[in-house]
Amino acid sequence: MRSFPADLAQAQQEWSATYRQLAERPGRTELRRRLHRLSTQLFFHPYWQQRRPSPTAWWELRHLGRPSDRGVG
């Protein structure tokens, strides 16, 4: 798995957490605005200026935002 800049990975983790909160409480304007702001931050991050994002890169980045499976099993 490739390594992403720390701020890009953090933004993805925040995006995922916000998305989960919005799923639990739909219609929350502040959550929709935060999700939009984070989406913009992710899509236009300087990291993508150096390389074109592939579907695999997006998947790997999104995987960083998922809750950890540690401790399960």
Secondary structure, DSSP 8 states (H G I E B T S, - for coil): -----HHHHHHHHHHHHHHHHHHHSTT-HHHHHHHHHHHHHHHT-THHHHS---HHHHHHHHHHTS---TT--
